[in-house]
Amino acid sequence: MSLQDSTAQAALSGSHDPRAFGLVKAAYTVNDTLDLLSIGRTSLYALVKDGQLPAVKFGKRTLFYAADIAALMTRLKQGRQP
């Protein structure tokens, strides 16, 4: 099953399981998250500011939990905003 197929299947089933979206790490850096979501830095920080994607600090690094990214992708696929 391809990443795109598993992403579509996870979104349709309402699953927030990060593995269903091909996410294998527990948390992702800003640059990783930009690549995963195919968005720009300004859009990413707009999601954070709006409370749609929680960010956590680990030292100087900003990280995003895979479960939160999966939940966001599910909401976006279903056309819902928090």
N, C-alpha and C positions, 0 to 999 in steps of 0.2 A: 504494500500500500504506500503510495507516495505521500509526502508531507502535505501537499494540497488536498489530497483525498482525506487524510486523517484530520486535517483542520476543518474541512467541510463537515465531516461526520461528527466531530466533537461539537461544532457549533449547532448542528441540527439536533443533537441529543441534549443540548444544554449543559454539557459537561464542562467543568472548570479544571479538569485534570490536565496539568501542564504537559504530560507525556502525550496526550491526545493531539497536542499542537506541535509535537516534535521538540518540545523544550526539555532538555536533559540536565541542565544545571538548576540549582536551587534558587540562584539569583543572577541577575544580569547587570552589567555596567551600562552606563548611559549610551556608549557607542554600540554595544551589543543590542540594546533595546531599540535604538534608532534603526539598525539593520533589520531586526526582526519585524518591526512595525512598518518599515519603509516610509518613515516620516522624517521631517527635519527636527532639529533641536528646539526651535521655537514652538512647534506643535507639541513636542513631548512635554516641555515645561508648561504649556497651556493645559495639558491633561493633568499634570501634577497640581497646578494651581486650582483647577476646577474640582479636584478631589476624585477624578476618575481613575487615576493611577497613583497609588501611594509610593513614595520614595523613602528609602531608609539610608541613613548615613552610617558608614563603617570607616572610621578614621576620616580621611579626606575624600573617600570614594562615595559616590551616590549609587545605590543599587536598587534594583526593582525585583521583587520576588516573582518567580515563575508563575505561581498561582494567581498573582494579581494581573500579570500580563495575559494569562489564559482567560481570566474573567473579563478583562477588557475586550479581548478579541471575540469572545462569545457575545457580549453586549453589542459590539459593533456589527457583527454578522447578523444579529437579530434586529438591528436597526433601533436599539434602545440606548438611551443615555441615562446615567444615574440621576 
